[in-house]
C-alpha cells in the first residue's frame, strides 16, 4: 500500500471522529425512533452512514500503514477485512434504513457488529504488539467498541477518540 493510502486513511479517521461526534449530539438532542418521522432522524442516518464509510477508509489506512512492515501482515489483512466489511455493511444498512424511512434488519446489524468487533480486536492487538500506533490507541480499539452495542443501535460513538487518534497518528507518520 502506498503512502497516499495512509494519509487518506488518517484524514478519513479524523473525519469519522468528527461525524460520530455530530451523530452523538443529534442523538442527545432528539433521540432517533424506530420509524423516521422528522428530518432530524434522516440527517442522523445519513451522517452515521458517511461516518461508517469514513471508518472503512481509516481501517484501510491502518492496514496500509501496517503492510509497510513485514510482521503480522496476513493477520492485519484479516482484521482489516473483517472490520472494513462490518463497517461497510452497517453503512449499507443505514442507507437501506434511510430509503425505507425506518430502522429494520436489526439482527443483521448485530451480525455485522460482531464482525466489526472481531476485526477491530484483531487490529487492536496488532497495534499493541507491533507498536504501530500509541499503545492506548490499541487498547481503545480493543475495549471501546463494546460500550455502545445494543440491539437497536449500532453506532460506536465512544470509539470517536480512537478513530481521531488513529487518524491523526497515521497522518503524522507521513
Buried (B, 14 or more C-beta within 10 A) or exposed (E): BEEEBBBBBBBBBBBBBBBBBBBBEBBEEEEBEEEBEEEBBBBBBBBBBBBBBBBBBBBBBBBBBBBEEEEBEEBBBBBBBBBBBBBBBBBBBBBBBBEEEEBEBBEBBBEBBEBBBBBBBBBBBBBBEBEBBBEEBBBBBBBBBBEBBEEEBBBBBBBBBBBBBBBBBBBEBE
